[in-house]
Amino acid sequence: MANQWYYAGLQLFAKKGCDWLNDAIKAALIDTGAYTVDVINHATLASIPVGARIATAAITAKTVTGAGVLDGDDTTFPAVPAVSATIEAIVVYLDGASDAVRIPLLYIDTLDTGTFSIQPNGGDFFVTWDNGANKIAKL
């Protein structure tokens, strides 16, 4: 699968419900063995089982450039727990008070180095966002 926008995320941007620069945007490392993505119907983070979310981190120093190109600093997930699951995707989401109001924006399973499958070992996990024209995402 290629990187995709969640429909709920696109609607949020279209309705001015997400301010990329000023809202809290986070990323979750995802075990796809415990989560089957559905970008059409998954409208809140509650649709992603807690067991599929290996770790979360904030995306910082966010920018918007050009024709809707979204970027931010490369992201560090500190001390990602050593689990038997692998990390094969990242979900970028608008943070909120609970999973019922956290809105998934992007499903990413391909970084600038291609697809990935990582076995966490208890150390930090570093995500280098695409340094090409699309950065984290493009509207």
The first five atom37 places (N, CA, C, CB, O) and aatype in JSON, in Angstrom:
{
  "aatype": [12, 0, 2, 5, 17, 18, 18, 0, 7, 10, 5, 10, 13, 0, 11, 11, 7, 4, 3, 17, 10, 2, 3, 0, 9, 11, 0, 0, 10, 9, 3, 16, 7, 0, 18, 16, 19, 3, 19, 9, 2, 8, 0, 16, 10, 0, 15, 9, 14, 19, 7, 0, 1, 9, 0, 16, 0, 0, 9, 16, 0, 11, 16, 19, 16, 7, 0, 7, 19, 10, 3, 7, 3, 3, 16, 16, 13, 14, 0, 19, 14, 0, 19, 15, 0, 16, 9, 6, 0, 9, 19, 19, 18, 10, 3, 7, 0, 15, 3, 0, 19, 1, 9, 14, 10, 10, 18, 9, 3, 16, 10, 3, 16, 7, 16, 13, 15, 9, 5, 14, 2, 7, 7, 3, 13, 13, 19, 16, 17, 3, 2, 7, 0, 2, 11, 9, 0, 11, 10],
  "atom_mask": [
    [1, 1, 1, 1, 1],
    [1, 1, 1, 1, 1],
    [1, 1, 1, 1, 1],
    [1, 1, 1, 1, 1],
    [1, 1, 1, 1, 1],
    [1, 1, 1, 1, 1],
    [1, 1, 1, 1, 1],
    [1, 1, 1, 1, 1],
    [1, 1, 1, 0, 1],
    [1, 1, 1, 1, 1],
    [1, 1, 1, 1, 1],
    [1, 1, 1, 1, 1],
    [1, 1, 1, 1, 1],
    [1, 1, 1, 1, 1],
    [1, 1, 1, 1, 1],
    [1, 1, 1, 1, 1],
    [1, 1, 1, 0, 1],
    [1, 1, 1, 1, 1],
    [1, 1, 1, 1, 1],
    [1, 1, 1, 1, 1],
    [1, 1, 1, 1, 1],
    [1, 1, 1, 1, 1],
    [1, 1, 1, 1, 1],
    [1, 1, 1, 1, 1],
    [1, 1, 1, 1, 1],
    [1, 1, 1, 1, 1],
    [1, 1, 1, 1, 1],
    [1, 1, 1, 1, 1],
    [1, 1, 1, 1, 1],
    [1, 1, 1, 1, 1],
    [1, 1, 1, 1, 1],
    [1, 1, 1, 1, 1],
    [1, 1, 1, 0, 1],
    [1, 1, 1, 1, 1],
    [1, 1, 1, 1, 1],
    [1, 1, 1, 1, 1],
    [1, 1, 1, 1, 1],
    [1, 1, 1, 1, 1],
    [1, 1, 1, 1, 1],
    [1, 1, 1, 1, 1],
    [1, 1, 1, 1, 1],
    [1, 1, 1, 1, 1],
    [1, 1, 1, 1, 1],
    [1, 1, 1, 1, 1],
    [1, 1, 1, 1, 1],
    [1, 1, 1, 1, 1],
    [1, 1, 1, 1, 1],
    [1, 1, 1, 1, 1],
    [1, 1, 1, 1, 1],
    [1, 1, 1, 1, 1],
    [1, 1, 1, 0, 1],
    [1, 1, 1, 1, 1],
    [1, 1, 1, 1, 1],
    [1, 1, 1, 1, 1],
    [1, 1, 1, 1, 1],
    [1, 1, 1, 1, 1],
    [1, 1, 1, 1, 1],
    [1, 1, 1, 1, 1],
    [1, 1, 1, 1, 1],
    [1, 1, 1, 1, 1],
    [1, 1, 1, 1, 1],
    [1, 1, 1, 1, 1],
    [1, 1, 1, 1, 1],
    [1, 1, 1, 1, 1],
    [1, 1, 1, 1, 1],
    [1, 1, 1, 0, 1],
    [1, 1, 1, 1, 1],
    [1, 1, 1, 0, 1],
    [1, 1, 1, 1, 1],
    [1, 1, 1, 1, 1],
    [1, 1, 1, 1, 1],
    [1, 1, 1, 0, 1],
    [1, 1, 1, 1, 1],
    [1, 1, 1, 1, 1],
    [1, 1, 1, 1, 1],
    [1, 1, 1, 1, 1],
    [1, 1, 1, 1, 1],
    [1, 1, 1, 1, 1],
    [1, 1, 1, 1, 1],
    [1, 1, 1, 1, 1],
    [1, 1, 1, 1, 1],
    [1, 1, 1, 1, 1],
    [1, 1, 1, 1, 1],
    [1, 1, 1, 1, 1],
    [1, 1, 1, 1, 1],
    [1, 1, 1, 1, 1],
    [1, 1, 1, 1, 1],
    [1, 1, 1, 1, 1],
    [1, 1, 1, 1, 1],
    [1, 1, 1, 1, 1],
    [1, 1, 1, 1, 1],
    [1, 1, 1, 1, 1],
    [1, 1, 1, 1, 1],
    [1, 1, 1, 1, 1],
    [1, 1, 1, 1, 1],
    [1, 1, 1, 0, 1],
    [1, 1, 1, 1, 1],
    [1, 1, 1, 1, 1],
    [1, 1, 1, 1, 1],
    [1, 1, 1, 1, 1],
    [1, 1, 1, 1, 1],
    [1, 1, 1, 1, 1],
    [1, 1, 1, 1, 1],
    [1, 1, 1, 1, 1],
    [1, 1, 1, 1, 1],
    [1, 1, 1, 1, 1],
    [1, 1, 1, 1, 1],
    [1, 1, 1, 1, 1],
    [1, 1, 1, 1, 1],
    [1, 1, 1, 1, 1],
    [1, 1, 1, 1, 1],
    [1, 1, 1, 1, 1],
    [1, 1, 1, 1, 1],
    [1, 1, 1, 0, 1],
    [1, 1, 1, 1, 1],
    [1, 1, 1, 1, 1],
    [1, 1, 1, 1, 1],
    [1, 1, 1, 1, 1],
    [1, 1, 1, 1, 1],
    [1, 1, 1, 1, 1],
    [1, 1, 1, 1, 1],
    [1, 1, 1, 0, 1],
    [1, 1, 1, 0, 1],
    [1, 1, 1, 1, 1],
    [1, 1, 1, 1, 1],
    [1, 1, 1, 1, 1],
    [1, 1, 1, 1, 1],
    [1, 1, 1, 1, 1],
    [1, 1, 1, 1, 1],
    [1, 1, 1, 1, 1],
    [1, 1, 1, 1, 1],
    [1, 1, 1, 0, 1],
    [1, 1, 1, 1, 1],
    [1, 1, 1, 1, 1],
    [1, 1, 1, 1, 1],
    [1, 1, 1, 1, 1],
    [1, 1, 1, 1, 1],
    [1, 1, 1, 1, 1],
    [1, 1, 1, 1, 1]
  ],
  "atom_positions": [
    [[0.85, -1.18, 0.0], [0.0, 0.0, 0.0], [0.89, 1.24, 0.0], [-0.97, 0.0, 1.23], [1.98, 1.21, 0.58]],
    [[0.46, 2.28, -0.63], [1.18, 3.54, -0.63], [0.63, 4.46, 0.46], [1.1, 4.23, -2.01], [-0.47, 4.24, 0.97]],
    [[1.39, 5.48, 0.82], [0.93, 6.44, 1.81], [-0.42, 7.01, 1.37], [1.97, 7.57, 2.01], [-0.65, 7.26, 0.19]],
    [[-1.31, 7.21, 2.37], [-2.66, 7.69, 2.05], [-3.16, 8.67, 3.11], [-3.62, 6.52, 1.93], [-2.75, 8.63, 4.27]],
    [[-4.05, 9.54, 2.68], [-4.79, 10.38, 3.6], [-6.01, 9.61, 4.1], [-5.22, 11.72, 2.92], [-6.66, 8.91, 3.32]],
    [[-6.32, 9.74, 5.38], [-7.61, 9.28, 5.89], [-8.65, 10.29, 5.4], [-7.61, 9.15, 7.47], [-8.39, 11.49, 5.38]],
    [[-9.82, 9.81, 5.02], [-10.89, 10.7, 4.58], [-11.24, 11.7, 5.66], [-12.12, 9.9, 4.17], [-11.5, 12.87, 5.37]],
    [[-11.26, 11.26, 6.91], [-11.58, 12.16, 8.03], [-10.54, 13.28, 8.12], [-11.63, 11.37, 9.36], [-10.88, 14.41, 8.44]],
    [[-9.29, 12.96, 7.83], [-8.24, 13.97, 7.86], [-8.41, 15.0, 6.75], [0.0, 0.0, 0.0], [-8.24, 16.2, 6.98]],
    [[-8.74, 14.53, 5.56], [-8.97, 15.46, 4.46], [-10.17, 16.36, 4.74], [-9.19, 14.7, 3.16], [-10.13, 17.56, 4.46]],
    [[-11.24, 15.77, 5.29], [-12.42, 16.58, 5.64], [-12.06, 17.63, 6.68], [-13.55, 15.68, 6.16], [-12.52, 18.77, 6.61]],
    [[-11.23, 17.24, 7.64], [-10.83, 18.18, 8.69], [-10.12, 19.38, 8.1], [-9.93, 17.47, 9.72], [-10.41, 20.52, 8.46]],
    [[-9.18, 19.14, 7.19], [-8.48, 20.25, 6.55], [-9.44, 21.08, 5.7], [-7.33, 19.73, 5.68], [-9.37, 22.31, 5.72]],
    [[-10.33, 20.43, 4.96], [-11.27, 21.14, 4.1], [-12.21, 22.04, 4.89], [-12.08, 20.15, 3.28], [-12.63, 23.09, 4.41]],
    [[-12.54, 21.63, 6.11], [-13.46, 22.4, 6.95], [-12.72, 23.32, 7.93], [-14.37, 21.46, 7.72], [-13.33, 23.86, 8.85]],
    [[-11.42, 23.49, 7.73], [-10.58, 24.34, 8.58], [-10.59, 23.87, 10.03], [-11.05, 25.78, 8.51], [-10.48, 24.68, 10.95]],
    [[-10.7, 22.55, 10.23], [-10.72, 21.99, 11.58], [-9.37, 21.55, 12.07], [0.0, 0.0, 0.0], [-9.24, 21.08, 13.2]],
    [[-8.34, 21.7, 11.23], [-6.99, 21.32, 11.62], [-6.03, 22.42, 11.19], [-6.58, 19.96, 11.01], [-5.96, 22.77, 10.01]],
    [[-5.3, 22.95, 12.15], [-4.28, 23.96, 11.88], [-2.93, 23.26, 12.06], [-4.43, 25.22, 12.84], [-2.45, 23.12, 13.18]],
    [[-2.34, 22.84, 10.95], [-1.09, 22.08, 10.99], [-0.02, 22.79, 11.82], [-0.57, 21.86, 9.58], [0.73, 22.14, 12.54]],
    [[0.05, 24.1, 11.73], [1.11, 24.84, 12.42], [0.88, 24.96, 13.91], [1.24, 26.2, 11.83], [1.84, 24.93, 14.68]],
    [[-0.37, 25.11, 14.34], [-0.63, 25.44, 15.74], [-1.29, 24.33, 16.56], [-1.49, 26.64, 15.8], [-1.24, 24.37, 17.79]],
    [[-1.92, 23.36, 15.91], [-2.53, 22.25, 16.65], [-1.47, 21.21, 17.01], [-3.66, 21.6, 15.82], [-0.42, 21.14, 16.38]],
    [[-1.76, 20.42, 18.03], [-0.88, 19.32, 18.43], [-1.05, 18.17, 17.44], [-1.18, 18.85, 19.9], [-2.11, 17.55, 17.37]],
    [[-0.01, 17.9, 16.68], [0.0, 16.81, 15.71], [0.97, 15.76, 16.21], [0.39, 17.31, 14.27], [2.11, 16.07, 16.56]],
    [[0.53, 14.52, 16.25], [1.38, 13.43, 16.74], [1.46, 12.32, 15.7], [0.84, 12.88, 18.07], [0.71, 12.29, 14.73]],
    [[2.4, 11.42, 15.95], [2.56, 10.25, 15.09], [2.59, 9.02, 15.98], [3.86, 10.35, 14.23], [3.14, 9.05, 17.08]],
    [[2.0, 7.95, 15.5], [1.99, 6.67, 16.22], [2.65, 5.61, 15.35], [0.54, 6.24, 16.61], [2.35, 5.5, 14.17]],
    [[3.54, 4.84, 15.96], [4.15, 3.7, 15.28], [3.15, 2.56, 15.32], [5.52, 3.29, 15.93], [2.61, 2.25, 16.38]],
    [[2.9, 1.93, 14.18], [1.8, 0.97, 14.05], [2.31, -0.42, 13.67], [0.79, 1.45, 13.02], [3.14, -0.57, 12.77]],
    [[1.8, -1.42, 14.38], [1.99, -2.83, 14.02], [0.82, -3.21, 13.13], [2.08, -3.76, 15.3], [-0.31, -3.33, 13.6]],
    [[1.07, -3.39, 11.83], [-0.02, -3.71, 10.91], [-0.54, -5.13, 11.08], [0.44, -3.51, 9.48], [-1.57, -5.49, 10.5]],
    [[0.14, -5.94, 11.86], [-0.39, -7.26, 12.17], [-1.58, -7.17, 13.12], [0.0, 0.0, 0.0], [-2.37, -8.11, 13.22]],
    [[-1.7, -6.04, 13.81], [-2.79, -5.83, 14.76], [-3.78, -4.76, 14.28], [-2.24, -5.43, 16.12], [-4.74, -4.45, 14.98]],
    [[-3.54, -4.2, 13.09], [-4.42, -3.15, 12.57], [-4.47, -3.24, 11.05], [-3.93, -1.74, 13.01], [-3.44, -3.26, 10.37]],
    [[-5.68, -3.29, 10.52], [-5.9, -3.22, 9.09], [-6.43, -1.83, 8.76], [-6.88, -4.34, 8.6], [-7.52, -1.45, 9.19]],
    [[-5.65, -1.09, 8.0], [-6.02, 0.28, 7.7], [-7.31, 0.33, 6.88], [-4.89, 0.99, 6.96], [-7.54, -0.51, 6.01]],
    [[-8.13, 1.34, 7.18], [-9.34, 1.63, 6.42], [-9.47, 3.15, 6.37], [-10.63, 0.95, 7.06], [-10.12, 3.75, 7.23]],
    [[-8.85, 3.76, 5.37], [-8.8, 5.22, 5.32], [-10.16, 5.84, 5.07], [-7.83, 5.67, 4.24], [-10.36, 7.03, 5.32]],
    [[-11.09, 5.06, 4.58], [-12.43, 5.59, 4.31], [-13.27, 5.65, 5.59], [-13.14, 4.73, 3.25], [-13.93, 6.65, 5.85]],
    [[-13.24, 4.6, 6.38], [-14.15, 4.48, 7.52], [-13.55, 4.77, 8.89], [-14.72, 3.14, 7.54], [-14.31, 5.01, 9.83]],
    [[-12.26, 4.76, 9.03], [-11.65, 5.03, 10.35], [-11.53, 6.55, 10.54], [-10.25, 4.34, 10.47], [-10.66, 7.19, 9.95]],
    [[-12.4, 7.09, 11.37], [-12.5, 8.54, 11.53], [-11.92, 9.05, 12.85], [-13.92, 8.95, 11.44], [-11.77, 10.25, 13.02]],
    [[-11.6, 8.15, 13.78], [-10.96, 8.55, 15.03], [-9.89, 7.51, 15.38], [-12.02, 8.69, 16.2], [-9.86, 6.42, 14.83]],
    [[-9.03, 7.89, 16.3], [-7.97, 6.97, 16.72], [-8.55, 5.75, 17.45], [-6.97, 7.69, 17.61], [-7.88, 4.73, 17.57]],
    [[-9.78, 5.87, 17.93], [-10.43, 4.73, 18.58], [-10.57, 3.55, 17.62], [-11.82, 5.14, 19.12], [-10.76, 2.41, 18.07]],
    [[-10.49, 3.8, 16.31], [-10.58, 2.72, 15.31], [-9.29, 1.9, 15.22], [-10.91, 3.3, 13.94], [-9.27, 0.83, 14.63]],
    [[-8.22, 2.42, 15.81], [-6.93, 1.72, 15.77], [-6.72, 1.08, 17.13], [-5.75, 2.7, 15.4], [-6.59, 1.79, 18.13]],
    [[-6.68, -0.25, 17.2], [-6.54, -0.9, 18.5], [-5.31, -0.41, 19.26], [-6.45, -2.41, 18.33], [-4.25, -0.19, 18.68]],
    [[-5.47, -0.24, 20.56], [-4.37, 0.22, 21.41], [-3.15, -0.69, 21.24], [-4.8, 0.28, 22.88], [-2.02, -0.22, 21.25]],
    [[-3.39, -1.99, 21.1], [-2.3, -2.93, 20.94], [-1.52, -2.77, 19.64], [0.0, 0.0, 0.0], [-0.4, -3.27, 19.53]],
    [[-2.1, -2.1, 18.67], [-1.41, -1.85, 17.4], [-0.51, -0.63, 17.47], [-2.41, -1.69, 16.27], [0.38, -0.45, 16.63]],
    [[-0.75, 0.22, 18.47], [0.02, 1.46, 18.61], [1.21, 1.19, 19.53], [-0.87, 2.62, 19.18], [1.05, 1.08, 20.75]],
    [[2.39, 1.09, 18.95], [3.58, 0.71, 19.7], [4.13, 1.89, 20.5], [4.65, 0.16, 18.76], [4.57, 1.72, 21.64]],
    [[4.12, 3.09, 19.92], [4.64, 4.29, 20.59], [4.09, 5.52, 19.87], [6.21, 4.3, 20.61], [3.69, 5.44, 18.71]],
    [[4.09, 6.65, 20.58], [3.66, 7.92, 19.98], [4.68, 9.01, 20.28], [2.25, 8.33, 20.49], [5.43, 8.92, 21.25]],
    [[4.69, 10.03, 19.43], [5.56, 11.18, 19.63], [4.95, 12.38, 18.92], [7.01, 10.89, 19.12], [4.22, 12.23, 17.94]],
    [[5.27, 13.57, 19.41], [4.79, 14.8, 18.79], [5.64, 15.13, 17.58], [4.81, 15.97, 19.8], [6.85, 14.88, 17.56]],
    [[5.0, 15.7, 16.56], [5.73, 16.26, 15.43], [5.94, 17.73, 15.75], [4.94, 16.05, 14.06], [4.98, 18.46, 16.01]],
    [[7.17, 18.16, 15.72], [7.52, 19.52, 16.14], [8.04, 20.35, 14.96], [8.57, 19.48, 17.26], [8.34, 19.82, 13.88]],
    [[8.14, 21.65, 15.19], [8.65, 22.6, 14.2], [7.96, 22.41, 12.85], [10.18, 22.46, 14.04], [8.62, 22.31, 11.81]],
    [[6.64, 22.36, 12.89], [5.86, 22.1, 11.69], [5.88, 23.32, 10.76], [4.41, 21.74, 12.06], [5.91, 24.46, 11.21]],
    [[5.86, 23.05, 9.46], [5.82, 24.1, 8.46], [4.83, 23.74, 7.36], [7.22, 24.35, 7.86], [4.5, 22.57, 7.17]],
    [[4.37, 24.76, 6.65], [3.57, 24.59, 5.45], [4.22, 25.45, 4.39], [2.05, 24.99, 5.67], [4.41, 26.65, 4.58]],
    [[4.57, 24.83, 3.27], [5.24, 25.57, 2.2], [4.58, 25.25, 0.87], [6.74, 25.24, 2.16], [3.8, 24.31, 0.74]],
    [[4.92, 26.08, -0.12], [4.47, 25.81, -1.48], [2.97, 25.6, -1.56], [0.0, 0.0, 0.0], [2.2, 26.31, -0.92]],
    [[2.58, 24.62, -2.33], [1.17, 24.32, -2.56], [0.69, 23.27, -1.57], [0.94, 23.84, -4.0], [0.34, 22.16, -1.96]],
    [[0.66, 23.62, -0.28], [0.13, 22.72, 0.73], [1.04, 21.59, 1.12], [0.0, 0.0, 0.0], [0.57, 20.49, 1.4]],
    [[2.35, 21.83, 1.14], [3.31, 20.81, 1.54], [3.51, 20.91, 3.06], [4.66, 20.98, 0.78], [3.92, 21.95, 3.57]],
    [[3.22, 19.82, 3.76], [3.3, 19.77, 5.22], [4.61, 19.11, 5.64], [2.08, 19.0, 5.82], [4.97, 18.05, 5.13]],
    [[5.31, 19.75, 6.57], [6.59, 19.2, 7.02], [6.75, 19.46, 8.51], [7.77, 19.81, 6.23], [5.94, 20.15, 9.13]],
    [[7.78, 18.9, 9.07], [8.13, 19.08, 10.46], [9.5, 18.48, 10.7], [0.0, 0.0, 0.0], [10.06, 17.81, 9.83]],
    [[10.03, 18.72, 11.87], [11.32, 18.12, 12.2], [11.21, 16.6, 12.17], [11.8, 18.59, 13.58], [10.15, 16.04, 12.42]],
    [[12.32, 15.95, 11.85], [12.36, 14.5, 11.98], [11.97, 14.16, 13.41], [13.79, 13.92, 11.63], [12.24, 14.93, 14.33]],
    [[11.33, 13.02, 13.6], [10.68, 12.7, 14.88], [11.41, 11.58, 15.6], [9.22, 12.32, 14.66], [11.77, 10.56, 15.0]],
    [[11.63, 11.78, 16.89], [12.23, 10.74, 17.74], [11.16, 10.17, 18.66], [13.41, 11.32, 18.58], [10.48, 10.91, 19.37]],
    [[11.02, 8.86, 18.63], [10.15, 8.14, 19.56], [11.08, 7.58, 20.63], [9.31, 6.99, 18.82], [11.8, 6.62, 20.37]],
    [[11.07, 8.16, 21.83], [12.04, 7.71, 22.85], [11.68, 6.36, 23.47], [12.14, 8.75, 23.95], [10.52, 6.07, 23.75]],
    [[12.71, 5.56, 23.67], [12.6, 4.28, 24.39], [11.39, 3.47, 23.95], [12.53, 4.52, 25.89], [10.53, 3.12, 24.76]],
    [[11.31, 3.17, 22.65], [10.21, 2.36, 22.12], [10.31, 0.97, 22.74], [10.24, 2.29, 20.54], [11.35, 0.33, 22.63]],
    [[9.25, 0.51, 23.38], [9.34, -0.76, 24.11], [9.7, -1.94, 23.2], [8.01, -1.04, 24.8], [9.25, -2.04, 22.06]],
    [[10.52, -2.81, 23.73], [10.85, -4.04, 23.01], [9.64, -4.96, 23.08], [12.13, -4.73, 23.61], [9.28, -5.45, 24.15]],
    [[9.03, -5.18, 21.95], [7.85, -6.05, 21.86], [8.08, -7.04, 20.72], [6.53, -5.22, 21.63], [8.98, -6.86, 19.9]],
    [[7.27, -8.07, 20.67], [7.43, -9.06, 19.61], [6.86, -8.56, 18.28], [6.76, -10.36, 20.01], [7.18, -9.12, 17.23]],
    [[6.03, -7.54, 18.31], [5.42, -7.0, 17.1], [6.46, -6.18, 16.33], [4.19, -6.13, 17.45], [7.44, -5.7, 16.89]],
    [[6.22, -6.04, 15.03], [7.06, -5.16, 14.22], [6.3, -3.9, 13.88], [7.53, -5.88, 12.94], [5.06, -3.87, 13.91]],
    [[7.04, -2.87, 13.56], [6.47, -1.59, 13.16], [6.56, -1.51, 11.64], [7.21, -0.37, 13.85], [7.65, -1.57, 11.07]],
    [[5.41, -1.38, 10.99], [5.39, -1.31, 9.53], [4.72, -0.05, 9.0], [4.68, -2.51, 8.98], [4.7, 0.18, 7.79]],
    [[4.18, 0.79, 9.89], [3.48, 1.98, 9.42], [3.49, 3.05, 10.51], [2.03, 1.65, 9.01], [3.82, 2.8, 11.67]],
    [[3.12, 4.24, 10.1], [2.99, 5.38, 11.0], [1.64, 6.02, 10.72], [4.17, 6.42, 10.82], [1.27, 6.2, 9.56]],
    [[0.91, 6.35, 11.76], [-0.32, 7.13, 11.61], [-0.07, 8.5, 12.21], [-1.56, 6.41, 12.29], [0.28, 8.62, 13.39]],
    [[-0.24, 9.53, 11.4], [-0.14, 10.92, 11.85], [-1.55, 11.37, 12.18], [0.53, 11.87, 10.76], [-2.48, 11.16, 11.39]],
    [[-1.72, 11.98, 13.36], [-3.07, 12.33, 13.78], [-3.12, 13.66, 14.52], [-3.64, 11.23, 14.65], [-2.12, 14.12, 15.09]],
    [[-4.31, 14.27, 14.51], [-4.59, 15.47, 15.29], [-4.88, 15.02, 16.71], [-5.79, 16.3, 14.69], [-5.79, 14.22, 16.93]],
    [[-4.1, 15.51, 17.66], [-4.26, 15.07, 19.04], [-5.52, 15.69, 19.65], [-3.02, 15.44, 19.87], [-6.03, 16.7, 19.18]],
    [[-5.99, 15.06, 20.7], [-7.18, 15.53, 21.41], [-7.22, 14.92, 22.79], [0.0, 0.0, 0.0], [-6.29, 14.24, 23.21]],
    [[-8.29, 15.17, 23.51], [-8.42, 14.75, 24.9], [-8.58, 13.24, 25.05], [-9.59, 15.44, 25.54], [-8.26, 12.69, 26.11]],
    [[-9.07, 12.56, 24.02], [-9.26, 11.11, 24.09], [-9.21, 10.53, 22.68], [-10.61, 10.75, 24.79], [-9.26, 11.27, 21.69]],
    [[-9.11, 9.21, 22.59], [-9.08, 8.56, 21.28], [-10.32, 8.86, 20.46], [-8.93, 7.06, 21.44], [-10.27, 8.85, 19.23]],
    [[-11.44, 9.12, 21.12], [-12.69, 9.37, 20.42], [-12.68, 10.7, 19.65], [-13.85, 9.37, 21.4], [-13.49, 10.9, 18.75]],
    [[-11.76, 11.61, 19.99], [-11.68, 12.89, 19.29], [-10.32, 13.11, 18.62], [-11.95, 14.03, 20.27], [-10.09, 14.16, 18.02]],
    [[-9.43, 12.15, 18.71], [-8.16, 12.22, 17.97], [-8.44, 11.76, 16.54], [-7.04, 11.33, 18.66], [-8.97, 10.66, 16.33]],
    [[-8.1, 12.59, 15.58], [-8.46, 12.33, 14.19], [-7.24, 11.88, 13.39], [-9.1, 13.59, 13.55], [-6.25, 12.61, 13.31]],
    [[-7.29, 10.68, 12.8], [-6.17, 10.24, 11.96], [-6.13, 11.07, 10.68], [-6.29, 8.73, 11.62], [-7.15, 11.27, 10.01]],
    [[-4.95, 11.54, 10.34], [-4.77, 12.35, 9.15], [-4.12, 11.55, 8.02], [-3.92, 13.57, 9.47], [-4.6, 11.55, 6.89]],
    [[-3.03, 10.87, 8.34], [-2.23, 10.2, 7.33], [-1.85, 8.8, 7.75], [-0.98, 11.0, 7.03], [-1.59, 8.54, 8.92]],
    [[-1.82, 7.9, 6.79], [-1.3, 6.55, 6.98], [-0.04, 6.45, 6.14], [-2.36, 5.44, 6.6], [-0.1, 6.57, 4.91]],
    [[1.09, 6.24, 6.78], [2.38, 6.23, 6.09], [3.02, 4.86, 6.27], [3.31, 7.36, 6.61], [3.31, 4.44, 7.39]],
    [[3.26, 4.19, 5.15], [3.99, 2.92, 5.22], [5.21, 2.93, 4.3], [3.06, 1.76, 4.85], [5.87, 1.91, 4.12]],
    [[5.49, 4.1, 3.74], [6.66, 4.27, 2.89], [7.34, 5.59, 3.25], [6.27, 4.24, 1.37], [6.73, 6.66, 3.13]],
    [[8.58, 5.51, 3.69], [9.37, 6.71, 3.95], [10.27, 6.95, 2.75], [10.21, 6.57, 5.27], [10.19, 6.2, 1.77]],
    [[11.12, 7.97, 2.79], [11.96, 8.26, 1.62], [12.93, 7.12, 1.3], [12.73, 9.54, 1.84], [13.51, 7.09, 0.22]],
    [[13.11, 6.2, 2.24], [13.98, 5.04, 2.0], [13.18, 3.84, 1.51], [14.74, 4.68, 3.26], [13.76, 2.77, 1.31]],
    [[11.89, 3.97, 1.33], [11.04, 2.87, 0.88], [10.19, 2.34, 2.02], [0.0, 0.0, 0.0], [10.04, 2.99, 3.05]],
    [[9.64, 1.13, 1.84], [8.83, 0.52, 2.88], [9.74, 0.11, 4.04], [8.05, -0.7, 2.34], [10.96, 0.0, 3.88]],
    [[9.14, -0.12, 5.18], [9.95, -0.47, 6.34], [9.25, -1.5, 7.21], [10.26, 0.77, 7.17], [8.03, -1.63, 7.19]],
    [[10.05, -2.23, 7.95], [9.57, -3.18, 8.94], [10.65, -3.23, 10.01], [9.28, -4.61, 8.32], [11.74, -3.75, 9.78]],
    [[10.35, -2.7, 11.19], [11.33, -2.53, 12.25], [10.91, -3.33, 13.47], [11.51, -1.04, 12.62], [9.74, -3.31, 13.86]],
    [[11.83, -4.02, 14.07], [11.61, -4.72, 15.34], [12.13, -3.82, 16.46], [12.32, -6.14, 15.35], [13.34, -3.65, 16.58]],
    [[11.25, -3.25, 17.28], [11.72, -2.38, 18.36], [12.51, -3.16, 19.4], [10.53, -1.68, 19.03], [12.21, -4.32, 19.7]],
    [[13.54, -2.51, 19.95], [14.41, -3.21, 20.91], [14.57, -2.46, 22.23], [15.77, -3.42, 20.29], [15.48, -2.77, 23.01]],
    [[13.69, -1.5, 22.5], [13.78, -0.74, 23.74], [14.53, 0.56, 23.6], [0.0, 0.0, 0.0], [14.56, 1.36, 24.53]],
    [[15.13, 0.8, 22.44], [15.87, 2.04, 22.21], [15.0, 3.08, 21.52], [0.0, 0.0, 0.0], [13.82, 2.86, 21.25]],
    [[15.61, 4.22, 21.26], [14.92, 5.28, 20.55], [14.7, 4.86, 19.1], [15.71, 6.6, 20.62], [15.49, 4.12, 18.52]],
    [[13.6, 5.35, 18.52], [13.27, 5.08, 17.11], [13.21, 6.43, 16.42], [11.9, 4.29, 16.97], [12.5, 7.33, 16.87]],
    [[13.95, 6.58, 15.35], [14.05, 7.85, 14.65], [13.34, 7.76, 13.29], [15.53, 8.26, 14.46], [13.59, 6.84, 12.51]],
    [[12.47, 8.72, 13.03], [11.79, 8.79, 11.74], [12.33, 10.01, 11.0], [10.23, 8.86, 11.9], [12.2, 11.14, 11.47]],
    [[12.92, 9.76, 9.86], [13.36, 10.83, 8.98], [12.3, 11.0, 7.91], [14.77, 10.53, 8.34], [12.13, 10.13, 7.05]],
    [[11.58, 12.1, 7.98], [10.52, 12.35, 7.01], [11.12, 12.58, 5.64], [9.65, 13.54, 7.43], [12.29, 12.96, 5.52]],
    [[10.33, 12.37, 4.61], [10.77, 12.54, 3.22], [11.39, 13.92, 3.04], [9.58, 12.34, 2.24], [10.8, 14.93, 3.43]],
    [[12.57, 13.96, 2.47], [13.21, 15.24, 2.18], [12.98, 15.68, 0.75], [14.71, 15.14, 2.45], [13.54, 16.68, 0.31]],
    [[12.15, 14.95, 0.01], [11.81, 15.31, -1.36], [10.7, 16.36, -1.39], [0.0, 0.0, 0.0], [10.47, 17.06, -0.4]],
    [[10.05, 16.47, -2.49], [9.04, 17.52, -2.71], [7.83, 17.37, -1.82], [8.61, 17.53, -4.14], [7.18, 18.37, -1.51]],
    [[7.48, 16.15, -1.4], [6.25, 15.93, -0.65], [6.39, 16.01, 0.85], [5.69, 14.62, -1.01], [5.38, 16.07, 1.55]],
    [[7.62, 16.0, 1.39], [7.88, 16.1, 2.83], [7.04, 15.07, 3.59], [7.57, 17.54, 3.34], [7.0, 13.9, 3.19]],
    [[6.35, 15.47, 4.68], [5.49, 14.52, 5.4], [4.26, 14.21, 4.53], [5.05, 15.09, 6.79], [3.87, 13.05, 4.4]],
    [[3.69, 15.24, 3.97], [2.51, 15.04, 3.1], [2.28, 16.28, 2.26], [1.24, 14.72, 3.94], [2.82, 17.35, 2.53]],
    [[1.46, 16.1, 1.25], [1.07, 17.21, 0.39], [-0.44, 17.17, 0.24], [1.77, 17.14, -1.0], [-1.03, 16.13, -0.07]],
    [[-1.06, 18.32, 0.47], [-2.51, 18.41, 0.3], [-2.89, 18.38, -1.16], [-3.06, 19.67, 0.96], [-4.07, 18.45, -1.49]]
  ]
}
